[in-house]
Amino acid sequence: MSETSDKLIPLSQRQPLQRRRRKRPVPKTGQKKVISQQPVSSPREAATVTRLGNNHISPAPISSGGRRPASRIMMPPGVKPISTVKKNTQISPQGNVRLKTVRIDKPKIERRASRKTRLKPMARTMLYALRLLIVGVGIGAIVGTLLSVLDPANRINSVVSVSQTTTSQKAPQTPNTSLYLSQEITPLKNTLQTLTTTNSDFTPGVFLLDLDNGGYVDINSNTSFSAASTIKIPILIAFFQDVDAGKIRLDEMLTLEKEMMVGGSGNMQYQTPGSKYTALDLATKMITISDNTATNMLVAKLGGQEALNGRFRSWGLTATMIRNPLPDLEGTNTTSPRELGNLISMVNQGNVVSMRSRDLMLNIMNRTERDNLLPAGLGKGANTYHKTGDIGTMLADAGLVDVPTGKRYIAAIMVKRPNNDPRAAKLISSISSAAYQHFSQAIVTPTNPINNQPVNQPVNQPIPNYQPPVTPLIQQPIQPPLMNPTMPNGMVNNMPVGSYPPPVMNPPLTPQYYPQQ
């Protein structure tokens, strides 16, 4: 081995005897740090050199005062020695040796993902979808719990139930105006049509209803007619609804105002303005003597025409409407025989007002002074609870009829006529007489009041294969009507006992609604 000075590579004197082979190379993270040191004056210092050309290796020259390396290792060409310097390493200098500590950054080793974490795109997509599903289910559960706790519907329902309970005693009742109609009474209808055709210049409207079995007669019953004073029947119902609700007291005093005083029927138009009347007196005069002034006072007390029309619509009435104050000689206020019959039937059943108000209503309607229409066609012992209507172009009468045999039926008859034609009154009394003859001979079935339980059946559709009962009629002696005790304010209740379903004994209403006896 020859020593030469060209292309010599010094080896660190701290290099281990045998280099340890690394499994993988470490990437360079920075520039190579060069440690500068002053020449050492030690005579033993030496360096190992390798010859790069022609495979000749010569030892490195040893400077004076240097330290001889422990061994001489031959390095292959192209390999640079790596000096290992420990941090904060101090070497005791000899002589004038000065060492400098240099910080070398550790190489950053890139972590490769393991095979377990390496997923295919499809698996990664499924994983994300599963995570989203789990998150969605969790959020849904939380939101559902919050909604169940803070659900406004429950609070609204509870508030509605409380409000309904509170207002059920104050709000006017909404009548169920659907009637049970079983089968049209053809023989009676043919008889009535014969009567109506004798006067071709009349336009009649007839609605008859058997309250026991639902038999009926319909002749133009849905036709809208001028109401005249028959409009006072729904006004009377609305009045007693407000009495039941506590909005009006029967003994409440109302003052007669001059602008309310109108002509036509009634005697209040001749009274002194400023006179006071109880609400019950006004309702009684409105029906018994058909007082128009009393009617207008009650309409104002009930909220006016629009308020009453809205209440009529809530009852399901379409033809019944108030357009002008009474007397309404032009006939702008309208109604129909069917709607009048429905209202009277509902009053009889107690579905519109309380039972006590129903009794007062029927008592007032039983004392209607004009009796040349429906009552004129009835036999002895029959009673009517009715209200008439009369203007130049129209004549009407509608009410409930009690037959002595126990049969009850509704009769609503309206006739459009030439101006003040007296033949219309004879026609109404003739229709009433024919109806009374039929129902007085009909079989009484008071134990099964079918009409009191309306069913979901079209009004004008008869029941197929309907056969009336065939129980023979048992003639019983007619008993005179019993007189009830005297009513408030000198009124006499001459309504026969048993002529309609007895009122249910409800708890008494608030005493202040009715005058002291």
Salt bridges, closest charged atoms under 4 A:
ASP6 OD1 - ARG51 NH1 3.44
GLU184 OE2 - LYS189 NZ 3.04
ASP201 OD2 - ARG423 NH2 2.70
ASP210 OD2 - LYS407 NZ 2.97
ASP212 OD2 - LYS407 NZ 3.37
ASP212 OD1 - ARG408 NH2 3.73
ASP218 OD2 - ARG338 NH2 2.85
ASP242 OD1 - ARG311 NH2 3.21
ASP251 OD2 - ARG249 NH2 2.90
GLU252 OE2 - LYS301 NZ 2.76
ASP359 OD1 - ARG358 NH2 3.41
ASP390 OD2 - ARG370 NH1 2.82
ASP390 OD1 - ARG417 NH2 2.84
ASP397 OD1 - HIS386 ND1 2.90
ASP421 OD2 - ARG423 NH2 2.75
